[in-house]
């Protein structure tokens, strides 16, 4: 990384601090610094980016501090005016921006080994200059450039460079103000900073849009950048290789950063925990993935010094609010009536808030870290659910002292509001962890059927649970919405009707995703039957399978071990029902009794139901939403999923039109809850049974012969079914039907879209 070549040594020899720079030289240098700055935002180290500039890292005795930003009277040609009045003020401003970014990294929201790495022991960002002094230097540079731009008659090239640099200075000043005003500490101390920061962000965006597509007019200057400067520093760890972004890539990256930083305003305008959860879920799927600075900034703005900014209350208060939105406000009234109840409620709220905030903040991490944190937290949610059930029964007893003790444990009488909310959150975490694995390509092809089948079961459990919560909420007395004066970002209170509407929205979303997961599972099983998805231990997909399988033993142990490894995080949960390998083998035979055409037609019917359910849900939300923002929020959750449903529906419709055999088939049987058993197990088991279960002619027991004959007929039927599968797969293969899977990152990266080739 730090070894010098002859070309490197030739570039080093060109370095001269006292070189008389022109404005076109500065344009090129600042273009390169902009590329370095944007590369730094994408997890590169300082030694690979801004520290490669020799002007930025020059020794203190070489930096002309006494002349930086100071204009001389008389002839401006004396001295190195462009270096001292333009270049260094802009470099100092770059340092101030990077210092603000690095200060955000010190909030320990991110993992240094994954997202942020300085590469050096000591940081240097021209920290000796205060913020006011940086603004003053930029003002001086702006004045100098305006004078130079007016001298277009003398030198049009330098005048054009002056105009471009003037716009860069203005953009740099506004960007620095954005970094200052939209920091979590500034917003916490001065709420008006949010409005100022948003206004400056608008200015930066307009300036950047106007200048990003301009042609390059800079003149390359040799020796300014030392790409192997790491040889001069004691590094913390070996630096990972990073490629410097090009000018086009850097401007594109900055456009995404500006768009993502604008989310701070949206975060602080959220009015409910429902919208808060959807906000972070959408952010976790955002493509391209936000840079570490934006991810850390949102985490800091969300919770600052143990206080939730958008609600101006403690994190425990956020948990109370979340439970109250789903109809659990009455529980606090019962528990607050006794000292022991208040104590237990406080402990529960602190535990719930810790899990909730930790999970929401984890959605701002990089995608692999999101999944790891989510999977590890599932067990904690399960334990909290058990605690919530005990507290629910205690609250019910306090609120209904005259009712029998057994009624407290009756789910038809006791709403179990606390544990119901925890169960809802646990299912949401499980769903997110399962689907994030699709985006990360964690699952192998042969695991799609297993994963989507279990996902369908989880979504079905979620749908059933939300239906119960809606029913119990409707049985309670109406609670009027309370209006209260509060800061601009305080969450709006909700009444009982809105609680029920929110529960129904969650129910509709779970129902649509259940149908979508079911269709994915059916198509995955069809892919296994076609030989598109092959397990490592199942490679036999030809007519020779029957003969070969007689001589090979089925590796159930390997399959069971892989199944246990994939679902190990869900095996020991109290609810929903954990996946089991025995259940997979026992129920998968249901799908095996249906032809490929039936499976694909049923998949088309199920995805059609998902499409219709989403459309009905959207119409219901449009009819019941009291504000345009609520409708817009739901649309943002609805559109990506609807796109996936629509795309898969179109693919299946095209396949049916393309294949006459599929088009003429009757409607398939309704199959629910079955898990796809691999084709090869039937082939091998049937072949082995034909050999091992032949009737023993020497036996004198007629009952034994009848039992053996029954086994033989069953094995023969299995062998015939396996042969039909071989024939069917070959017919489909001869018609060139193949299944391709892909995700649409710009729509919904967690749900694959299948197509038939």
Secondary structure, 3 states (H helix, E strand, C coil): CCCCCHHHHHHHHCCCCCCCCCHHHHHHHHHHHHHHHHHHHCCCCHHHCHHHEHHHHCCCCCCCCCCCCCCCCCCCCCCCHHHHHHHHHHHHHHHHHHHHHHHHHCCCCCCCCCCCCCCCCCCCCCCCCCHHHHHHHHHHHHHHHHHHHCCCCCCHHHHHHHHHHHHHHHHHHHHHHHHHHCCHHHHHHCCHHHHHHHHHHHHHHHHHHHHCCCCCCCCCCCCCECCCHHHHCCCCCCCCCCCCCCHHHHHHHHHHHHHHHCHHHHHHCCCCHHHHHHHHHHHHCCCCCCCHHHHHHHHHHHEECCEECCCCEEHHHHHHHHHHHHHHHHHHHHHCCCHHHHHHHHHHHHHHHHHHHHHHHHCCCCHHHHHHHHHHHHHHHHHHHHHHHHHHHHHHHHHCCCCCHHHHHCCCCCCCHHHHHHHHHHHHHHHHHHHHHHHCCCCCHHHHHHHHHHHHHHHHHHHHHHHHHHHHHHHCCCCCCCCCCCCCCCCCCCCHHHHHHHHHHHHHHHHHHHHHHHHHHHHHHHHHHHCCCCCCCCCCCCCCHHHHHCCCCCCHHHHHHHHHHHCHHHCCCCCCCCCCHHHHHHHCHHHHCCCHHHHHHHHHHHHHHHHHHHHHHHHHHHHHCCCHHHHHHHHHHHHHHHHHHHHHHHHHHHHHHHCHHHHCCCCCCCCCCCCCCCHHHHHHHHHHHHHHCCCCCCCCCHHHHHHHHHHHHHHHHHHHHHHHHHHHHHHHHHCCCCEEEEEECCCEEEEEEEEEC
